């Protein structure tokens, strides 16, 4: 494998061949299988939140924070879905992992899932760009090898979603069997799906998976595990970064500017130097988002991802109910009901026989 040439090619908008992508995925799986569920990382390092297929913005992230291997990175999951170029995002991150395995750490997010990627764009993108589902299969096989969390100098825990009532110690994360699809409940699920909230303990999550957790839960978790901070992603933050709770024991980092090309937010990355001093760097979307070439003329897709395109309402509701078979039917029905009641599902009518639906960006 000529990794340096492949990296250069992907940055120019070219795709690896199917055989090259399969070889890359097998190579990275061999690296990831050696990593712990709580992967130790030394400072200095820069922590990044969701990317969601926004390839040009990922390139700007590297311009802002520094390129690998000069800068070490932890990416906290949700590399794919929603954005125009999930395939390019995941491919370049895999290439960097293969080329510089000690300088980049890739965590699993809730969208690193076979079920979600069949609904929110990655599956359809792979079909469109390769003409079949093989590339999607190679990539989703890698998902099962991604680590669940990272710990920086033993004092900062990085995880995609949040905490779990079944996880009081970091050691309990270490023994989770991660080599599988994300389950519908339990500690693995919670680490991917949970969110902090202005409460003290636990509450049911409106997402239908994971939990809402509060200040006392976070403070106790940090105290028990001798942590200074929990870093997580998973939630859109308009200002790019947000500390939670009075003791600022948790921070949300969001790294996809103008999320879904319509949310108007800024993005951030959080850097820790050798002394674990923190520096936040902000960046905005790139001009290329409005100038992307079609997939046949240069590699980058200019058509909106399927998850943003309008879908007949009955089909969309059915897809949503079947999107996450790991969730119980009751949980999936509840997600649809909450969205309808809160008007999160927009259902404008077009003629007498058709209604269309746009799924909200927080699903």
Buried (B, 14 or more C-beta within 10 A) or exposed (E): EEBEEBBEBBBEBBBBEBEBBBBBBEBBBEBBEEBBBBBEBEBBBBBBBBBBBBBBBBBBBBEBBBEBBEBBBBBBBBBBBBBBBBBBBBBBBBBBBBBBBEBBBBBBBBBBBBBBBBBBBBBBBBBBBBEEBBBBBBBBBBBBBBBBBBBBBBBBBBBBBBBBEBBBEBEBBEEBEBEEBBBBBEBBBBBBBBBBBEEBEBEEBBBBBBBBBBBEBBBBBBEEBEBBBBBBBBBBBEEBBBEBBEEEBBBBBBBBBBBBBEEEBBBBBBBBEEEBEEEEBEBBBBEBBEEBEEBEEEBBBBEBBBBBEBBBBEEBBEBBBEBBEBBBEEBBBBBBEBBEEEEBBEEEEEEEEEBBBBBEBEB
